[in-house]
Amino acid sequence: LHEMKKRAPHKELIPALVFDESCNCSECFYMKRNTMEKLYLCMKYELPEIIIDEDLRLRALKPIEAMLDLSKSIK
């Protein structure tokens, strides 16, 4: 959040929810590797392309939809 606060001090930033001691997405080493520049380039050039099995995609879609439903209830 620190970098985002520096770039957009006028915005209200809400940290990711912490469900228990083992899950703290806002402190995740791997999540911290993402940057605004990397996100921008990924969206602009649609790279890297990731090809996965359709069954895996459908199974992975369930928790993503659950997270989106959870975010709707927070507003």
PDB file of N, CA, C and O in Angstrom:
ATOM      1  N   LEU A   1       0.811  -1.203   0.000  1.00  0.00           N
ATOM      2  CA  LEU A   1       0.000   0.000   0.000  1.00  0.00           C
ATOM      3  C   LEU A   1       0.848   1.259   0.000  1.00  0.00           C
ATOM      4  O   LEU A   1       0.408   2.307  -0.472  1.00  0.00           O
ATOM      5  N   HIS A   2       2.038   1.163   0.518  1.00  0.00           N
ATOM      6  CA  HIS A   2       2.880   2.354   0.643  1.00  0.00           C
ATOM      7  C   HIS A   2       3.093   3.042  -0.704  1.00  0.00           C
ATOM      8  O   HIS A   2       2.928   4.256  -0.820  1.00  0.00           O
ATOM      9  N   GLU A   3       3.457   2.264  -1.715  1.00  0.00           N
ATOM     10  CA  GLU A   3       3.709   2.844  -3.037  1.00  0.00           C
ATOM     11  C   GLU A   3       2.436   3.453  -3.614  1.00  0.00           C
ATOM     12  O   GLU A   3       2.481   4.522  -4.224  1.00  0.00           O
ATOM     13  N   MET A   4       1.315   2.789  -3.427  1.00  0.00           N
ATOM     14  CA  MET A   4       0.052   3.326  -3.946  1.00  0.00           C
ATOM     15  C   MET A   4      -0.337   4.615  -3.222  1.00  0.00           C
ATOM     16  O   MET A   4      -0.854   5.541  -3.847  1.00  0.00           O
ATOM     17  N   LYS A   5      -0.096   4.683  -1.917  1.00  0.00           N
ATOM     18  CA  LYS A   5      -0.395   5.909  -1.161  1.00  0.00           C
ATOM     19  C   LYS A   5       0.469   7.067  -1.631  1.00  0.00           C
ATOM     20  O   LYS A   5       0.011   8.208  -1.690  1.00  0.00           O
ATOM     21  N   LYS A   6       1.726   6.770  -1.968  1.00  0.00           N
ATOM     22  CA  LYS A   6       2.611   7.823  -2.475  1.00  0.00           C
ATOM     23  C   LYS A   6       2.107   8.360  -3.806  1.00  0.00           C
ATOM     24  O   LYS A   6       2.149   9.566  -4.051  1.00  0.00           O
ATOM     25  N   ARG A   7       1.632   7.468  -4.660  1.00  0.00           N
ATOM     26  CA  ARG A   7       1.189   7.872  -5.995  1.00  0.00           C
ATOM     27  C   ARG A   7      -0.204   8.490  -6.007  1.00  0.00           C
ATOM     28  O   ARG A   7      -0.528   9.270  -6.902  1.00  0.00           O
ATOM     29  N   ALA A   8      -1.024   8.150  -5.026  1.00  0.00           N
ATOM     30  CA  ALA A   8      -2.398   8.660  -4.995  1.00  0.00           C
ATOM     31  C   ALA A   8      -2.791   9.013  -3.564  1.00  0.00           C
ATOM     32  O   ALA A   8      -3.636   8.340  -2.974  1.00  0.00           O
ATOM     33  N   PRO A   9      -2.191  10.062  -2.999  1.00  0.00           N
ATOM     34  CA  PRO A   9      -2.457  10.393  -1.600  1.00  0.00           C
ATOM     35  C   PRO A   9      -3.904  10.812  -1.326  1.00  0.00           C
ATOM     36  O   PRO A   9      -4.358  10.754  -0.183  1.00  0.00           O
ATOM     37  N   HIS A  10      -4.617  11.228  -2.351  1.00  0.00           N
ATOM     38  CA  HIS A  10      -6.001  11.670  -2.189  1.00  0.00           C
ATOM     39  C   HIS A  10      -6.997  10.509  -2.169  1.00  0.00           C
ATOM     40  O   HIS A  10      -8.176  10.721  -1.886  1.00  0.00           O
ATOM     41  N   LYS A  11      -6.552   9.305  -2.459  1.00  0.00           N
ATOM     42  CA  LYS A  11      -7.445   8.143  -2.523  1.00  0.00           C
ATOM     43  C   LYS A  11      -7.490   7.417  -1.185  1.00  0.00           C
ATOM     44  O   LYS A  11      -6.515   7.406  -0.433  1.00  0.00           O
ATOM     45  N   GLU A  12      -8.635   6.813  -0.905  1.00  0.00           N
ATOM     46  CA  GLU A  12      -8.754   5.958   0.272  1.00  0.00           C
ATOM     47  C   GLU A  12      -8.427   4.533  -0.154  1.00  0.00           C
ATOM     48  O   GLU A  12      -9.114   3.962  -1.001  1.00  0.00           O
ATOM     49  N   LEU A  13      -7.393   3.968   0.423  1.00  0.00           N
ATOM     50  CA  LEU A  13      -6.968   2.615   0.077  1.00  0.00           C
ATOM     51  C   LEU A  13      -7.385   1.661   1.188  1.00  0.00           C
ATOM     52  O   LEU A  13      -7.169   1.933   2.369  1.00  0.00           O
ATOM     53  N   ILE A  14      -7.973   0.562   0.801  1.00  0.00           N
ATOM     54  CA  ILE A  14      -8.454  -0.423   1.768  1.00  0.00           C
ATOM     55  C   ILE A  14      -7.587  -1.669   1.644  1.00  0.00           C
ATOM     56  O   ILE A  14      -7.571  -2.303   0.589  1.00  0.00           O
ATOM     57  N   PRO A  15      -6.860  -2.035   2.710  1.00  0.00           N
ATOM     58  CA  PRO A  15      -5.992  -3.213   2.625  1.00  0.00           C
ATOM     59  C   PRO A  15      -6.811  -4.494   2.486  1.00  0.00           C
ATOM     60  O   PRO A  15      -7.977  -4.551   2.877  1.00  0.00           O
ATOM     61  N   ALA A  16      -6.181  -5.505   1.926  1.00  0.00           N
ATOM     62  CA  ALA A  16      -6.840  -6.805   1.771  1.00  0.00           C
ATOM     63  C   ALA A  16      -7.214  -7.359   3.136  1.00  0.00           C
ATOM     64  O   ALA A  16      -6.529  -7.128   4.133  1.00  0.00           O
ATOM     65  N   LEU A  17      -8.316  -8.093   3.155  1.00  0.00           N
ATOM     66  CA  LEU A  17      -8.784  -8.679   4.404  1.00  0.00           C
ATOM     67  C   LEU A  17      -7.811  -9.725   4.921  1.00  0.00           C
ATOM     68  O   LEU A  17      -7.133 -10.397   4.144  1.00  0.00           O
ATOM     69  N   VAL A  18      -7.748  -9.856   6.235  1.00  0.00           N
ATOM     70  CA  VAL A  18      -6.950 -10.893   6.887  1.00  0.00           C
ATOM     71  C   VAL A  18      -7.933 -11.874   7.501  1.00  0.00           C
ATOM     72  O   VAL A  18      -8.686 -11.521   8.409  1.00  0.00           O
ATOM     73  N   PHE A  19      -7.927 -13.107   7.007  1.00  0.00           N
ATOM     74  CA  PHE A  19      -8.882 -14.091   7.493  1.00  0.00           C
ATOM     75  C   PHE A  19      -8.372 -14.831   8.727  1.00  0.00           C
ATOM     76  O   PHE A  19      -9.159 -15.177   9.608  1.00  0.00           O
ATOM     77  N   ASP A  20      -7.091 -15.073   8.798  1.00  0.00           N
ATOM     78  CA  ASP A  20      -6.508 -15.734   9.960  1.00  0.00           C
ATOM     79  C   ASP A  20      -5.003 -15.484   9.961  1.00  0.00           C
ATOM     80  O   ASP A  20      -4.491 -14.743   9.122  1.00  0.00           O
ATOM     81  N   GLU A  21      -4.305 -16.098  10.896  1.00  0.00           N
ATOM     82  CA  GLU A  21      -2.861 -15.884  11.044  1.00  0.00           C
ATOM     83  C   GLU A  21      -2.062 -16.325   9.814  1.00  0.00           C
ATOM     84  O   GLU A  21      -0.972 -15.810   9.563  1.00  0.00           O
ATOM     85  N   SER A  22      -2.605 -17.279   9.046  1.00  0.00           N
ATOM     86  CA  SER A  22      -1.854 -17.824   7.917  1.00  0.00           C
ATOM     87  C   SER A  22      -2.106 -17.083   6.606  1.00  0.00           C
ATOM     88  O   SER A  22      -1.423 -17.344   5.615  1.00  0.00           O
ATOM     89  N   CYS A  23      -3.068 -16.168   6.582  1.00  0.00           N
ATOM     90  CA  CYS A  23      -3.443 -15.514   5.327  1.00  0.00           C
ATOM     91  C   CYS A  23      -3.478 -14.008   5.514  1.00  0.00           C
ATOM     92  O   CYS A  23      -4.419 -13.474   6.102  1.00  0.00           O
ATOM     93  N   ASN A  24      -2.463 -13.325   5.019  1.00  0.00           N
ATOM     94  CA  ASN A  24      -2.416 -11.871   5.087  1.00  0.00           C
ATOM     95  C   ASN A  24      -1.915 -11.364   3.744  1.00  0.00           C
ATOM     96  O   ASN A  24      -0.724 -11.108   3.568  1.00  0.00           O
ATOM     97  N   CYS A  25      -2.834 -11.222   2.802  1.00  0.00           N
ATOM     98  CA  CYS A  25      -2.458 -10.890   1.420  1.00  0.00           C
ATOM     99  C   CYS A  25      -1.708  -9.567   1.310  1.00  0.00           C
ATOM    100  O   CYS A  25      -0.868  -9.407   0.424  1.00  0.00           O
ATOM    101  N   SER A  26      -1.997  -8.624   2.192  1.00  0.00           N
ATOM    102  CA  SER A  26      -1.324  -7.331   2.092  1.00  0.00           C
ATOM    103  C   SER A  26       0.135  -7.404   2.531  1.00  0.00           C
ATOM    104  O   SER A  26       0.889  -6.451   2.330  1.00  0.00           O
ATOM    105  N   GLU A  27       0.538  -8.520   3.126  1.00  0.00           N
ATOM    106  CA  GLU A  27       1.930  -8.700   3.546  1.00  0.00           C
ATOM    107  C   GLU A  27       2.617  -9.831   2.783  1.00  0.00           C
ATOM    108  O   GLU A  27       3.710 -10.259   3.155  1.00  0.00           O
ATOM    109  N   CYS A  28       1.988 -10.309   1.734  1.00  0.00           N
ATOM    110  CA  CYS A  28       2.500 -11.457   0.985  1.00  0.00           C
ATOM    111  C   CYS A  28       3.732 -11.064   0.159  1.00  0.00           C
ATOM    112  O   CYS A  28       3.701 -10.076  -0.574  1.00  0.00           O
ATOM    113  N   PHE A  29       4.804 -11.832   0.282  1.00  0.00           N
ATOM    114  CA  PHE A  29       6.036 -11.585  -0.463  1.00  0.00           C
ATOM    115  C   PHE A  29       5.768 -11.543  -1.964  1.00  0.00           C
ATOM    116  O   PHE A  29       6.278 -10.672  -2.669  1.00  0.00           O
ATOM    117  N   TYR A  30       4.969 -12.485  -2.444  1.00  0.00           N
ATOM    118  CA  TYR A  30       4.712 -12.575  -3.881  1.00  0.00           C
ATOM    119  C   TYR A  30       3.847 -11.419  -4.371  1.00  0.00           C
ATOM    120  O   TYR A  30       4.063 -10.912  -5.472  1.00  0.00           O
ATOM    121  N   MET A  31       2.879 -10.998  -3.576  1.00  0.00           N
ATOM    122  CA  MET A  31       2.038  -9.865  -3.970  1.00  0.00           C
ATOM    123  C   MET A  31       2.860  -8.581  -4.016  1.00  0.00           C
ATOM    124  O   MET A  31       2.606  -7.714  -4.852  1.00  0.00           O
ATOM    125  N   LYS A  32       3.835  -8.454  -3.133  1.00  0.00           N
ATOM    126  CA  LYS A  32       4.669  -7.247  -3.104  1.00  0.00           C
ATOM    127  C   LYS A  32       5.566  -7.136  -4.338  1.00  0.00           C
ATOM    128  O   LYS A  32       6.092  -6.060  -4.620  1.00  0.00           O
ATOM    129  N   ARG A  33       5.742  -8.218  -5.064  1.00  0.00           N
ATOM    130  CA  ARG A  33       6.561  -8.179  -6.281  1.00  0.00           C
ATOM    131  C   ARG A  33       5.825  -7.495  -7.432  1.00  0.00           C
ATOM    132  O   ARG A  33       6.446  -7.075  -8.408  1.00  0.00           O
ATOM    133  N   ASN A  34       4.506  -7.386  -7.315  1.00  0.00           N
ATOM    134  CA  ASN A  34       3.724  -6.700  -8.345  1.00  0.00           C
ATOM    135  C   ASN A  34       3.904  -5.193  -8.197  1.00  0.00           C
ATOM    136  O   ASN A  34       3.919  -4.667  -7.084  1.00  0.00           O
ATOM    137  N   THR A  35       4.038  -4.514  -9.310  1.00  0.00           N
ATOM    138  CA  THR A  35       4.154  -3.056  -9.290  1.00  0.00           C
ATOM    139  C   THR A  35       3.130  -2.474 -10.257  1.00  0.00           C
ATOM    140  O   THR A  35       2.584  -3.189 -11.097  1.00  0.00           O
ATOM    141  N   MET A  36       2.876  -1.185 -10.136  1.00  0.00           N
ATOM    142  CA  MET A  36       1.952  -0.521 -11.046  1.00  0.00           C
ATOM    143  C   MET A  36       2.484  -0.605 -12.482  1.00  0.00           C
ATOM    144  O   MET A  36       1.715  -0.800 -13.423  1.00  0.00           O
ATOM    145  N   GLU A  37       3.797  -0.457 -12.641  1.00  0.00           N
ATOM    146  CA  GLU A  37       4.386  -0.533 -13.979  1.00  0.00           C
ATOM    147  C   GLU A  37       4.189  -1.924 -14.583  1.00  0.00           C
ATOM    148  O   GLU A  37       3.821  -2.048 -15.752  1.00  0.00           O
ATOM    149  N   LYS A  38       4.431  -2.960 -13.795  1.00  0.00           N
ATOM    150  CA  LYS A  38       4.253  -4.323 -14.295  1.00  0.00           C
ATOM    151  C   LYS A  38       2.793  -4.582 -14.665  1.00  0.00           C
ATOM    152  O   LYS A  38       2.509  -5.214 -15.682  1.00  0.00           O
ATOM    153  N   LEU A  39       1.879  -4.097 -13.847  1.00  0.00           N
ATOM    154  CA  LEU A  39       0.458  -4.260 -14.146  1.00  0.00           C
ATOM    155  C   LEU A  39       0.088  -3.529 -15.432  1.00  0.00           C
ATOM    156  O   LEU A  39      -0.626  -4.070 -16.277  1.00  0.00           O
ATOM    157  N   TYR A  40       0.571  -2.308 -15.576  1.00  0.00           N
ATOM    158  CA  TYR A  40       0.304  -1.516 -16.780  1.00  0.00           C
ATOM    159  C   TYR A  40       0.812  -2.235 -18.032  1.00  0.00           C
ATOM    160  O   TYR A  40       0.081  -2.371 -19.013  1.00  0.00           O
ATOM    161  N   LEU A  41       2.057  -2.691 -17.995  1.00  0.00           N
ATOM    162  CA  LEU A  41       2.641  -3.361 -19.157  1.00  0.00           C
ATOM    163  C   LEU A  41       1.915  -4.670 -19.472  1.00  0.00           C
ATOM    164  O   LEU A  41       1.722  -5.021 -20.636  1.00  0.00           O
ATOM    165  N   CYS A  42       1.524  -5.369 -18.440  1.00  0.00           N
ATOM    166  CA  CYS A  42       0.783  -6.616 -18.630  1.00  0.00           C
ATOM    167  C   CYS A  42      -0.549  -6.349 -19.321  1.00  0.00           C
ATOM    168  O   CYS A  42      -0.933  -7.074 -20.238  1.00  0.00           O
ATOM    169  N   MET A  43      -1.245  -5.318 -18.884  1.00  0.00           N
ATOM    170  CA  MET A  43      -2.541  -5.000 -19.485  1.00  0.00           C
ATOM    171  C   MET A  43      -2.382  -4.428 -20.895  1.00  0.00           C
ATOM    172  O   MET A  43      -3.186  -4.722 -21.779  1.00  0.00           O
ATOM    173  N   LYS A  44      -1.362  -3.625 -21.101  1.00  0.00           N
ATOM    174  CA  LYS A  44      -1.160  -2.992 -22.404  1.00  0.00           C
ATOM    175  C   LYS A  44      -0.810  -4.015 -23.484  1.00  0.00           C
ATOM    176  O   LYS A  44      -1.375  -3.989 -24.578  1.00  0.00           O
ATOM    177  N   TYR A  45       0.112  -4.904 -23.175  1.00  0.00           N
ATOM    178  CA  TYR A  45       0.611  -5.852 -24.175  1.00  0.00           C
ATOM    179  C   TYR A  45       0.012  -7.255 -24.037  1.00  0.00           C
ATOM    180  O   TYR A  45       0.318  -8.152 -24.823  1.00  0.00           O
ATOM    181  N   GLU A  46      -0.843  -7.428 -23.029  1.00  0.00           N
ATOM    182  CA  GLU A  46      -1.459  -8.733 -22.758  1.00  0.00           C
ATOM    183  C   GLU A  46      -0.412  -9.838 -22.665  1.00  0.00           C
ATOM    184  O   GLU A  46      -0.586 -10.929 -23.208  1.00  0.00           O
ATOM    185  N   LEU A  47       0.669  -9.535 -21.972  1.00  0.00           N
ATOM    186  CA  LEU A  47       1.758 -10.484 -21.764  1.00  0.00           C
ATOM    187  C   LEU A  47       2.105 -10.562 -20.287  1.00  0.00           C
ATOM    188  O   LEU A  47       1.933  -9.557 -19.598  1.00  0.00           O
ATOM    189  N   PRO A  48       2.565 -11.643 -19.765  1.00  0.00           N
ATOM    190  CA  PRO A  48       2.814 -12.894 -20.456  1.00  0.00           C
ATOM    191  C   PRO A  48       1.507 -13.663 -20.668  1.00  0.00           C
ATOM    192  O   PRO A  48       0.591 -13.597 -19.848  1.00  0.00           O
ATOM    193  N   GLU A  49       1.440 -14.381 -21.765  1.00  0.00           N
ATOM    194  CA  GLU A  49       0.280 -15.222 -22.034  1.00  0.00           C
ATOM    195  C   GLU A  49       0.411 -16.490 -21.203  1.00  0.00           C
ATOM    196  O   GLU A  49       1.468 -17.121 -21.173  1.00  0.00           O
ATOM    197  N   ILE A  50      -0.657 -16.847 -20.540  1.00  0.00           N
ATOM    198  CA  ILE A  50      -0.664 -18.053 -19.714  1.00  0.00           C
ATOM    199  C   ILE A  50      -1.715 -18.996 -20.279  1.00  0.00           C
ATOM    200  O   ILE A  50      -2.884 -18.633 -20.403  1.00  0.00           O
ATOM    201  N   ILE A  51      -1.297 -20.194 -20.617  1.00  0.00           N
ATOM    202  CA  ILE A  51      -2.210 -21.185 -21.179  1.00  0.00           C
ATOM    203  C   ILE A  51      -2.392 -22.286 -20.137  1.00  0.00           C
ATOM    204  O   ILE A  51      -1.431 -22.928 -19.713  1.00  0.00           O
ATOM    205  N   ILE A  52      -3.651 -22.489 -19.735  1.00  0.00           N
ATOM    206  CA  ILE A  52      -3.933 -23.519 -18.733  1.00  0.00           C
ATOM    207  C   ILE A  52      -5.051 -24.431 -19.233  1.00  0.00           C
ATOM    208  O   ILE A  52      -5.814 -24.080 -20.133  1.00  0.00           O
ATOM    209  N   ASP A  53      -5.120 -25.592 -18.631  1.00  0.00           N
ATOM    210  CA  ASP A  53      -6.148 -26.566 -18.939  1.00  0.00           C
ATOM    211  C   ASP A  53      -7.527 -25.991 -18.590  1.00  0.00           C
ATOM    212  O   ASP A  53      -7.671 -25.314 -17.572  1.00  0.00           O
ATOM    213  N   GLU A  54      -8.527 -26.250 -19.413  1.00  0.00           N
ATOM    214  CA  GLU A  54      -9.874 -25.713 -19.202  1.00  0.00           C
ATOM    215  C   GLU A  54     -10.469 -26.163 -17.872  1.00  0.00           C
ATOM    216  O   GLU A  54     -11.137 -25.376 -17.201  1.00  0.00           O
ATOM    217  N   ASP A  55     -10.241 -27.403 -17.482  1.00  0.00           N
ATOM    218  CA  ASP A  55     -10.755 -27.889 -16.198  1.00  0.00           C
ATOM    219  C   ASP A  55     -10.146 -27.101 -15.037  1.00  0.00           C
ATOM    220  O   ASP A  55     -10.848 -26.728 -14.097  1.00  0.00           O
ATOM    221  N   LEU A  56      -8.861 -26.855 -15.106  1.00  0.00           N
ATOM    222  CA  LEU A  56      -8.195 -26.065 -14.069  1.00  0.00           C
ATOM    223  C   LEU A  56      -8.744 -24.642 -14.039  1.00  0.00           C
ATOM    224  O   LEU A  56      -8.957 -24.085 -12.962  1.00  0.00           O
ATOM    225  N   ARG A  57      -8.973 -24.052 -15.200  1.00  0.00           N
ATOM    226  CA  ARG A  57      -9.524 -22.694 -15.273  1.00  0.00           C
ATOM    227  C   ARG A  57     -10.885 -22.626 -14.590  1.00  0.00           C
ATOM    228  O   ARG A  57     -11.161 -21.693 -13.836  1.00  0.00           O
ATOM    229  N   LEU A  58     -11.725 -23.608 -14.854  1.00  0.00           N
ATOM    230  CA  LEU A  58     -13.059 -23.611 -14.258  1.00  0.00           C
ATOM    231  C   LEU A  58     -12.999 -23.796 -12.747  1.00  0.00           C
ATOM    232  O   LEU A  58     -13.770 -23.176 -12.014  1.00  0.00           O
ATOM    233  N   ARG A  59     -12.082 -24.652 -12.273  1.00  0.00           N
ATOM    234  CA  ARG A  59     -11.930 -24.834 -10.823  1.00  0.00           C
ATOM    235  C   ARG A  59     -11.380 -23.573 -10.169  1.00  0.00           C
ATOM    236  O   ARG A  59     -11.782 -23.228  -9.058  1.00  0.00           O
ATOM    237  N   ALA A  60     -10.468 -22.886 -10.842  1.00  0.00           N
ATOM    238  CA  ALA A  60      -9.882 -21.658 -10.295  1.00  0.00           C
ATOM    239  C   ALA A  60     -10.879 -20.508 -10.311  1.00  0.00           C
ATOM    240  O   ALA A  60     -10.766 -19.578  -9.513  1.00  0.00           O
ATOM    241  N   LEU A  61     -11.840 -20.562 -11.201  1.00  0.00           N
ATOM    242  CA  LEU A  61     -12.832 -19.498 -11.306  1.00  0.00           C
ATOM    243  C   LEU A  61     -13.713 -19.419 -10.059  1.00  0.00           C
ATOM    244  O   LEU A  61     -14.145 -18.330  -9.681  1.00  0.00           O
ATOM    245  N   LYS A  62     -13.982 -20.548  -9.422  1.00  0.00           N
ATOM    246  CA  LYS A  62     -14.869 -20.576  -8.251  1.00  0.00           C
ATOM    247  C   LYS A  62     -14.374 -19.678  -7.117  1.00  0.00           C
ATOM    248  O   LYS A  62     -15.153 -18.854  -6.639  1.00  0.00           O
ATOM    249  N   PRO A  63     -13.113 -19.789  -6.654  1.00  0.00           N
ATOM    250  CA  PRO A  63     -12.682 -18.898  -5.569  1.00  0.00           C
ATOM    251  C   PRO A  63     -12.604 -17.435  -6.000  1.00  0.00           C
ATOM    252  O   PRO A  63     -12.806 -16.539  -5.181  1.00  0.00           O
ATOM    253  N   ILE A  64     -12.313 -17.186  -7.273  1.00  0.00           N
ATOM    254  CA  ILE A  64     -12.277 -15.798  -7.751  1.00  0.00           C
ATOM    255  C   ILE A  64     -13.671 -15.194  -7.681  1.00  0.00           C
ATOM    256  O   ILE A  64     -13.838 -14.061  -7.229  1.00  0.00           O
ATOM    257  N   GLU A  65     -14.673 -15.950  -8.127  1.00  0.00           N
ATOM    258  CA  GLU A  65     -16.047 -15.460  -8.041  1.00  0.00           C
ATOM    259  C   GLU A  65     -16.468 -15.266  -6.590  1.00  0.00           C
ATOM    260  O   GLU A  65     -17.187 -14.318  -6.275  1.00  0.00           O
ATOM    261  N   ALA A  66     -16.026 -16.157  -5.703  1.00  0.00           N
ATOM    262  CA  ALA A  66     -16.345 -16.013  -4.279  1.00  0.00           C
ATOM    263  C   ALA A  66     -15.731 -14.735  -3.712  1.00  0.00           C
ATOM    264  O   ALA A  66     -16.371 -14.038  -2.924  1.00  0.00           O
ATOM    265  N   MET A  67     -14.492 -14.420  -4.105  1.00  0.00           N
ATOM    266  CA  MET A  67     -13.854 -13.178  -3.642  1.00  0.00           C
ATOM    267  C   MET A  67     -14.596 -11.957  -4.159  1.00  0.00           C
ATOM    268  O   MET A  67     -14.774 -10.982  -3.429  1.00  0.00           O
ATOM    269  N   LEU A  68     -15.029 -12.002  -5.409  1.00  0.00           N
ATOM    270  CA  LEU A  68     -15.781 -10.876  -5.970  1.00  0.00           C
ATOM    271  C   LEU A  68     -17.119 -10.711  -5.259  1.00  0.00           C
ATOM    272  O   LEU A  68     -17.546  -9.584  -5.007  1.00  0.00           O
ATOM    273  N   ASP A  69     -17.788 -11.816  -4.929  1.00  0.00           N
ATOM    274  CA  ASP A  69     -19.037 -11.739  -4.173  1.00  0.00           C
ATOM    275  C   ASP A  69     -18.791 -11.155  -2.788  1.00  0.00           C
ATOM    276  O   ASP A  69     -19.585 -10.354  -2.297  1.00  0.00           O
ATOM    277  N   LEU A  70     -17.697 -11.555  -2.165  1.00  0.00           N
ATOM    278  CA  LEU A  70     -17.344 -11.019  -0.850  1.00  0.00           C
ATOM    279  C   LEU A  70     -17.106  -9.518  -0.928  1.00  0.00           C
ATOM    280  O   LEU A  70     -17.537  -8.777  -0.046  1.00  0.00           O
ATOM    281  N   SER A  71     -16.432  -9.069  -1.962  1.00  0.00           N
ATOM    282  CA  SER A  71     -16.152  -7.636  -2.088  1.00  0.00           C
ATOM    283  C   SER A  71     -17.432  -6.839  -2.306  1.00  0.00           C
ATOM    284  O   SER A  71     -17.507  -5.684  -1.886  1.00  0.00           O
ATOM    285  N   LYS A  72     -18.434  -7.417  -2.946  1.00  0.00           N
ATOM    286  CA  LYS A  72     -19.724  -6.732  -3.126  1.00  0.00           C
ATOM    287  C   LYS A  72     -20.413  -6.514  -1.788  1.00  0.00           C
ATOM    288  O   LYS A  72     -21.063  -5.488  -1.586  1.00  0.00           O
ATOM    289  N   SER A  73     -20.279  -7.471  -0.872  1.00  0.00           N
ATOM    290  CA  SER A  73     -20.953  -7.361   0.422  1.00  0.00           C
ATOM    291  C   SER A  73     -20.268  -6.364   1.350  1.00  0.00           C
ATOM    292  O   SER A  73     -20.876  -5.917   2.323  1.00  0.00           O
ATOM    293  N   ILE A  74     -19.022  -6.007   1.072  1.00  0.00           N
ATOM    294  CA  ILE A  74     -18.280  -5.065   1.925  1.00  0.00           C
ATOM    295  C   ILE A  74     -18.730  -3.636   1.684  1.00  0.00           C
ATOM    296  O   ILE A  74     -18.737  -2.830   2.615  1.00  0.00           O
ATOM    297  N   LYS A  75     -19.103  -3.305   0.465  1.00  0.00           N
ATOM    298  CA  LYS A  75     -19.490  -1.941   0.112  1.00  0.00           C
ATOM    299  C   LYS A  75     -20.668  -1.531   0.859  1.00  0.00           C
ATOM    300  O   LYS A  75     -21.143  -0.407   0.694  1.00  0.00           O
TER     301      LYS A  75
END
